[in-house]
Amino acid sequence: MVGTRKFNEEEVLSIAIDVFRNKGYTATTMLDLAKETGVQRGSLYNAYKNKNTLFLKAFSYYTQQFLSIIEEDLKHPHAETAFTQLFANSVQRLMSDEQKRGCFSTRTIMEAIRQCPDIQQCLSVFLDGLQEKIHERLIKAHDEGEFLGEPLQYARYIVALTRGVAVIEQAYSDKEHMADIYNTAIAQMPFSR
C-alpha cells in the first residue's frame, strides 16, 4: 500500500531520542538517524519531512513517557512521601545514565531551542505538563490537609528545582549532592507533619 510506514514508529522515536541525546540537535543529521534506526533516509523524509519535525515528534513521545513516570511517582497516598519518592526517583534516573548524557528535556532541548522556535513551544508544553501533574497532586494534598502551601506556587518551584538538579547532575554527577538538594526542599515545603 502506498504511503504506509514500514517501520515501528515508537522504536524509531526511541532511537531518535538517543541519537539527539548523544550527538545533540545541531550535530545530528537525517543520515545519522537513518543509520541508527535502520530506516532508509528517504523513508524518514517521507514520514517526517525533515530533522526538525522528527525531533518534535520524538520529543512529544519522550514527554508522554516522562509525564507517565512522574504521575506514577506521585501516586503515593501521603503527599510528603509522594514528593520524596519523586525526588529520589529523579536522582536515580539521572544517575542511572552510565554515559552521563544528562536529562534529554534539559540538555538537548536547551541546545535545540536556539535552532528552531517550534522547539520552544514543545518545551513549554512539556514544562506545562510537568507542572500540571505536580499541581494536581499538591491540590489533592492541600484538600486533604497534608499540604499547607499554595499549590500552584509550589508546583512552579518543583518544576524549576527538578530542571535545576538536572543541570547540577551534569556539573557534579554526585548522587549525594542531588539528594541533599531534594531533602532540603522536602524539609522546607509546608507539609503538615
N, C-alpha and C positions, 0 to 999 in steps of 0.2 A: 504494500500500500504506500503510495507516495506521501511524503511528509510525516510518516510515522517514525518516531525515535526508536532506534535500535540499541539503546543503552539504558542502563538503570540510572535514572536521574539522581536519586538520593546518593548513590555511590559516587557519581561524578561530582556532585556538590560537596560531598565529604572530602574527596581527594582535592578538589579545588581549594577548599578551606586550608588544607595542609600546605598546598603549593603557595598560596598567598601568604600564609603564616611564615613559611620557611624563607621565601625569596623577597617578600614584600610586594606591595601592589605595583610599584613602578617597574621593578626588575622582572616581574612575571610577564611572560608573553603567551599568546594563544598557542604557540608551538610547545612551550613548556607544559601547558595544560593538556594539550593533545597527547604529548608523550607520557605524562604521568597518569592520565585517565585511561589511556588505551583507546580513546575515541579519535577518529580522524579529525584533523583540524577543520576540514570543510563541514563535517557534521556538527562540530561545535559552533561554527559560524552560522549554520542553518538554524540551529536550535536557539542560540543566544545573541546572534548578530555581532557582538564584539566583547572584548575583555571586560569592559565596564558593566555591561548587562549581566554577564556571567558572575562577576564579583557581587553585584547587588543580589542576585538570586541565591548565591552561596551564603551571603551574609544573612539574608532572610531565613534561610534554612537553619543556619547556626543560631540565630536569635530564637527561633521556635524551640529548638532543643535546649538552649541555655535557660530560657524562661520556664520550661517544664521542670528542669532540675531545681531552679530556685523555688518554684512552687512546692515541690516535694520537700525541699529543705525546711520550708516554713510550716509544714503540716502539724508539727507537734502541738498538742492542745495547750501547753503552757508557753506563753509568749516569750519569756526570757530564755527558756530552753530552746525554743524555735530559732531565735536570733543567734544564740550561742552556737547552735548547730549550723546555721547558715554561714557564720563567720569561720568556724572550724573547717567546714567542708570547702569553703572558698580557698583557704590556705592549702588544704590538701590537694585541691585541683591544680593550683598554681605550682606546688612543689612536685607534683607527680609528672610534670613535663621534663623528662630527662634531657631534652635538647635545649631547655631554657629559652624557648621561643617567646614566652610571655603570653599574656592574655590577648587572644585574637581581637576581641572587641576594643581593646585599648591600643595595643601596639600597631596593628595593621591598619585599623581604621584611621588612626591619627595621621598616618603617612598618606593614606589614600584620600583623605578628606581634602587635601590641598590640590589634588588632581581633578576632582570632579564634584560639582555641587550636589549631584544626586546622592552622593555618599553621605554628605552632611545630613540630609533628610533621613537616610537609612539609619544613621547613628542616633538621631533624635527619636525615631520610632523605637529603636532598641532601648534607649535610656528611659523613655516614657513607659515602655512595657515593664522594665525592671522596677521603676518607681511605683507603678500601679500594683504589682504583686506585693511589694513591701508595704505600701499604703493600705491595701486591703487587709493585710494581716495585722497591722497596727490598729486599724479601726476596730477590728474584731477584739483585739486585746483591750482597747480603750473601753468598748461597750461592756466587756466582761469585768472591768475594774482592775485589770492586770497592768495597764499602761496609763500613766498619768499625764503624759506629754501630748502635744498637738501632733496627731498622726502625719499630716502632710509635711510639716517641717522636718520631722524625724525621718520620713521616707526619703526626702531630698538629701538629708545628711548622710543616710546609709548608702545611697547610690554614690555620692561623692566619695565617701570613705572606701567603698569597695573598689572603685576605679583608681583611687589613690594608692591603695595597697597593691593593686596590680602593677603600678609603676615602681613601688618600693621593692617588689619581688624582683624586678629587672635589675635594680641597683644593688641589692644585698643578697638575694637568693637565700634568705635566712628565715626558716620557719618560725623560730622563736621571736624574731623581730616582728613578723607579721602577727603572730598570735598575741604578742604584748599589745599591739595597737588595737586589735579587736577586743581583747579582755578589758582594756581601758575604756573602750567605747561602751561595752556592756555595763561596766560599773557606773558609768556616768549617765546612762539612759534611765529615765524615770519609770522603771518598773516598780509595781507595788511589791515590796519584799516582805 
